[in-house]
């Protein structure tokens, strides 16, 4: 086990931190540039949604596969392979001069960025049980900073050309690849490596049916999926809306995403703890869904820009409250030994929602107008808020054996 107190091992953990940070950077770097691609490559709103969804689709496919492969060959080679894929994807993204290269770059980025389970496994390998939560907090911190700063970084660079954000991400990821090659040790002992992959490889999507048969857990998973679906629909279409209706530049759109990311990070990093001391999780979920609904319904009609900022603040705060509250409720709805499996299923469902949301948003943006994605998802979150009133005190449930096996593999 690596002792995290030494200087060299802190540098090792910093490599893992940057790896996750670049993953989050890669997820959102394309979104504010969608109007540019729509104009330059004649991409429809549906195609723009497909560009975003392709990244999530590859993450859904590859995340469990990378995790299980790392159990067989070790964490280091899988992380290095994923960093090579991510670096190459950003090079393609910077060089994209048509929809073919753009889609290729997003597919490759999704596959490379699906290494979060491997990064988490590396942390688990190198920390004691006492320090495990602190180590996993490193992953959460990288998520938060990546979500917050990716729009700001892109906004500053987009002024130099639409190729610049991709080139910068390629440089950051390439430097991290070199550091990982020379500095990242193998964390999984040889004795613990699996001699071969399991004969039957299952995917989390096949384990959802068993979880959805439990009414209390099914309600929480449905609320989580609705929130992710609605927020991802907004993420995809906001840049198209801002360009067509508000006439904002790519740089200004990047700053709007940074503004939302900062608010969400502030809520999840501090405010949610205080709120949970004063309000029940059911009330927080209802309130979060209400804020999401208000923000979604107001955004396409917000004039002037000050009202748009208020609508986006409602969206960001609502998401910042809803996401961690539902994660807590879902974990409490599982048995003591099944929490990882249940939370893993919720993330699989979230991946599906992040695939369908952009497609839905793009399709409605083309066919029914810029406000349609927001009105439909806003009404969905109104329904979700009413559903949330049915949340009862969490009762532990037993997960099917397949889910337990998938969580531990």
Buried (B, 14 or more C-beta within 10 A) or exposed (E): EBEBEEEEBEEBBBBBBBBBBBBBBBBBBBBBBBBBBBEBBEBBBBBBBBBBBBBBBBBBBBBBBBBBBBBBBBBBBBBBBBBBBBBBBBBBBBBBEEBEBBBBBBBBBBBBBBBBBBBBBBBBBBBEEEBEEEBBEBBEBBBBBBBBBBBBBBBBBBEEEBBBBBBBBBBBBBEBBEBBBEEBEBBBEEEEEBEEBEEEEBBBBEBBEBBBEBEBBBBBBBBBBBBBBBBBBBBBBBBBBBBBBBEBBBBBBBBBBBBBBBBBBBBBBEBBEEBBEEBEBBBBBBBBBBBBBBBBBBBBEBEEEEEBBBBBBBBBBBBBBBBBBBBBBBBBBBEEEBBBBBBBBBBBBBBBBBBBBBBBBBBBBBEEEBBBBBBBBBBBBBEBBEBBEEBEEBEEBEBBEBBBBBBEB
